[in-house]
Amino acid sequence: MIYEVSFECGNKVGGIHTVISTKAPFVKKYFPYTAIGFYNEKQAKKEFVKKTPPAHLKNVFLELEKEDIICKYGKWVDPDVDIILIDSNNWKAKNINNLKKMHWEKYSIDSLGAGDDYDTPVAWAHCAGKLLEKIIVSTDIVHAHEWLSGAAVLYLKGKVPTVFTTHATVVGRAASSSIDIANAVKSRNLDADKMAKDYGVNAKHNMEKAIAKTADVFTTVSQITADEAEVILGRRPDVVTPNALNFENVPDLPSIRVEYEKYREELNEFIRAYFTPYYPLNPSLAPIIFTAGRHEFKNKGYDIFIDSLAELNKRLKNNTVVAFLFIPSKHNGPNAEVLDNIVTYQRVKEMMDTSWEKVKEKIISELSLSDAIDNEIVPDKVIAELRAAADQLHSKRGKNPPISAYNINNEITSMLEQKGLLNRPTDHVKVVYYPVYLGEADKMLGMTYKQVITAGDIGVFMSRYEPWGYTPLEAVSYASCSILSDSSGFGSFLKQHKLIDGLYVVNTVGVDYHTVVKNVTDYLEKLVNMPDEERFKIELNVREYVEELCSWDVQIKEYLKAYELAKSRFGK
């Protein structure tokens, strides 16, 4: 039995949820499997279906309930696996200080000043260890993810084989927005313990170090994170376990080709509504470039993206592109001008539909009565309506479209303006900063992220710190070309394999900024200037290639290695 312990099992709070939920069905092909997660009532309503526990678990649950540890057994809806959720709040209230004292005495984990963001997961993971101690047998393996679940590894030391996976170090995450982690690791020019104190993550860092050194097997998701872990945690991971996707849940290539046409037209409609009031723009002829991610300006490389767009704007002579920045950010509501454009566009479309329906009826009527059609079949009223519609659609001629669909002023809008990406008629790169989470309920674009990346052509992901990088992997899986940095785990993974056209990894570690921008721009220019059909073939080839590399069918073997290694080391 594999018991997979994570704060995110049945409690969606980040990318590790994607890793575990997509991987679980493939682990089940080789081992019986149960997930152990944190009970969050709100998330449990969405992800958890309560079931009657088997008799042996029911008895254990009753024992633990006497200690204020509440266990709930059921199904994790997607990926349809057994799961036990643990509510440890009452246990934490009574025992957290004693637990922290014990961790200090046994592992030198200084958590005196730690807050609830430390106490809650540590108490929960310790309770998970107490549960597992009562239900494990000698052939079982416990696999814990991140420092949040690591207290279970400490509790179970010597009782069962353990595997610990870090998806990024605590110090790496904390410092990534202010220093270049990849270069610091490469030069080994960092004092991790001092940095942990400086960034206020001392307790979490020391917990993570203790777990990494205690687990029978230590793994991480990429070579760059393995280098980082070795320097920061003092142990080189035993196995690199790359992330992957369950491609059974991603449309196949024939479906993507059909969906591309559908969703591209939806995106084109938005672009027409956005730009047509100001000047003519045919979105059908404009490749779609996009970036997406959390609002971490330097860390996610948005400055590189904007500078590359500015350089591309200077280079392009005949082609026009539309670049979207899907970066959720604080804003002051929708831009009234953009809303007006969308409402006007929709109203004109509806009016045209009504007017031309009348014309169509008249044509059919004429044909049924005569062989000839009146030359003045289009009534003057319809012609007048068309002229009125044109006036409405062109109501803002002489102005430039906003660079954001929402009222917002931050470092992204400032840099777009400074670099001359102003959506002028003469600009060959048009930009739309869309600072809200995408979804069909969104009143402006009204598309999900997966629909948008299906419609898109080129994704650019130039993160300076990205232990893996599901965003570019998802973009490629939905048949978009991708440009990404070798500072990401996915980028470094691709560099270990044959790179193909449409999948470009830009060297950033130890490379000066202007060279990075030039290289990104070169790739953009190459893709943008391709004939549409040629680029679309490349997009499909990229998807097919990545499916061969990054399917869980393929990458699960690295986890199997880790499990076998844990068994062989246990008790030695």
C-alpha positions, 0 to 999 in steps of 0.5 A: 500500500502507498499512503500519499500524505499531502496538505493538498490532498482533497484540499486544493490550494496549489500546484501540488494538488495537480501533481498528486491528483493526476498521478494517483491513478497511475500509482494505483496500477502498481500498488493499493493506494490511499491519500491522506489529506487535511480536512478543510470543510469548504474544499471537502464539499467539492472534492470529497465524498464521505463513505463508511470506513472498513471495520479495521479503520473504524476502530482506529478512528474511534481510538484517535477520536479519544485523542481529539484526532477526527478522521473522515474516510471516503473518495477523493472525487477526482482522481477517484481514489480512497482518501482519509481527511484528518481534522486536527484542530482540537488536537493542535489547541491542546498539544502544539506546544509540547510537539514543538518542544519535542521537535526542538529536543530531537531535531533542533527545529526552532519554532518558538516564533512560528505562527499558525501557518506553521502550527496547523500543518505540523500538528496535522502531519503529526496526527497523520503519523499517529494514524498511519502508525496504527494501520500500516503493515510491513509492506507499506510505504509512506510518501510525504510531500513538502515540509507541511506533511513532513512531521509524519515522516519524523513521527514514523522514523524506523516504523515504515519506509518513507519517501519525502518529496520537496517541490521547492525549498522553503528558502528558495521560494522565499528568496526568489523574488529578490535574488537569482536563486539559480545563479546563487546555487550554481556558485554555492554563494548562499547561507541558507540558515541565515537567509531563512531567518532573514526571510522569516521562514526559519521554523519551516526551513529547519523542519524541511531540513530535518525531514530531508535528512530523516526520510529513507528516500529524498526526491524532488521534481527537477534537476535544478531543484535537486541542485537547490536542495543539495545546497540549501538542505544539505542532502542531494535528492536520491531520485528526480521525479519529474512532474507530468500530466494525465493525457487521458484528461486532455483532448487528443490531437483531432479534437484539439484541431476542432477546438482550436477553430471554435475557441479561436473564433471566440477569442477573435470576437473579443479582440474585434470588440476590443480594437474595432472601435479605434481602428481596423484589425483582423484577428484572424491574421494575427497570431496570439502570444500569451503569458500567464501566472501569479503576479510575481513581476521579476520572478515570473520574468514578465519584464523579459516578456514585455521587453521582448514584445517591445523589441518584436514591435520594432522588428515586425513590418507586415504582420500584427500579433495580439499579446495577452498577459493573463496575470491575476492582479489587484484592480479597480474593476472593469475598464468602462471603455472596454465594457462599452466596446463589448456591449456595443459590439454585441448589440450591433451583432444582434441588430445585424442578425435581426436585419439580415434575417428579414432580408433572407426571408424577403429573398426566399419569398421573392425566389418562391414567386419569381425567377428574378430577384429585385435589385433593391432587395436590401431595404433602405431601412436595413442599409440605414441600420448598417450605417448606424452600426458602422458609426457605433463600431467606429465611435472611438476612431482617433484614440488608442485602445486601453492596454488593460481590460481592467482599471489598473496601474502597477509595474506591468502597466508602467513597463508596457507604457515605458516600452511603447506598447500603447496599442497605437494603429502603427504598433504591430504588437497589440497588448491586452493585460487581463488581470483576473482569473479566467472563467466562463462566468467572466463577463468580458472574455468569458473563456476558461484558461484551457480554452484560451491556451487552445486558441493561442499560438505561442506561450512565453514563460520566462520564470527566473525561479520555477522548480517545475512549471505546470503552466508551460506544460499545460500550454504545450499539451493544448498545442501551443508553441512555447518559449521558456527559461532553463531556470524552470524545472520543465525547461531544464528537463526538456534540455536533457532531451531532443528539442524540436521546432516550436519548443524553445528553451532559452538559456538564462543562468549566467546569461546577461539580460539583453541576450536573454531578451534578444533570444526570446525575440528571435524565437517570437519573430521566427514563429510569428512570420511563419505561414499559419498552417506551418505554425499550426503543424508545429503546434500539433507536433509539439503536443505529440512530442511532449505527450511522449515525454511528460505523460504519467504513463512514462514518468511514473517509473521514477516514483517506482524507483523511489519506492523500491529504494525506500524498501531496500533501505528501510531498517538498514 
